[in-house]
Amino acid sequence: MVSQLQTTPKEVIYPDQDGNPMSDNTKQFRWIVVIQQNLEALFANDPSVFVAGDLLWYPIEGDNKTRTAPDAMVAFGRPKGDRGSYQQWKEDCIPPQVVFEILSPGNRLTEMNKKQEFYDRHGVEEYYLYDPDRNDLSGWLRTNDRLAVIDEMQSWVSPRLGIRFESSEEDLQLYLPNGEPFKTHTQLLQQRDQAMQRADQFEQQAEQERQRAEQERQRAERLAEQLGSLGIDPDQL
């Protein structure tokens, strides 16, 4: 009798890095950070929205070759938290619904076409591509199960994010749903610090009010004791 050897399936490793840099220059890096940080702030209070930048996305279990790392991505219906990569089968099979790419001089047309095909094939609903050197913005929206070009991006409002895109001759400006413009990382930090300072001031004011109330209570008790020692009922005054 010939015994059959049983083999254990080889574990598939999904690397957290692809060896490519996050950005090629400061302008591209600045845009990536601005978009990711503002989207993070926009959905900070929603525990079911995950925002990431330059995170490898693996859409197919068992396939560690099919992957890409959007400059910024948003996945609705997924919890916040740290991840080494976005492995879709571990994310309730939910793909990122919105992705952003910021072009640099090092990006090749073939590379970007492959990325667009990837996003189309794997379920992205909105795809935005910005070239800061040319100030050129393009967008695609899933229609009839395919990513279709958005004909007019001026004043376009993202269906998923609620943010608005406005282009001038010099630059692109993004606006939050409340109408405020996207802020730089430094401005966001300043805004956070100001909010913390205001919270501290409110807490100090509340503590001062508590102390004043306690002083008034103690003063009233002392007065009541003094009146009582004189045989006077303060409730009869």
HUKATA-V551186 format. One record per helix or strand of 2 or more residues. SS is the DSSP state (A for helix, B for strand). FROM is the first residue (numbers start at 1). TO is the last residue. If there is no record, write none. Layout:
SS:FROM:TO  SS:FROM:TO
This chain:
A:26:42  B:49:52  B:55:58  B:68:70  B:72:76  B:86:87  A:88:90  B:98:103  A:109:121  B:126:131  B:136:143  B:146:149  B:156:157  B:164:167  B:172:175  A:185:229  A:234:236
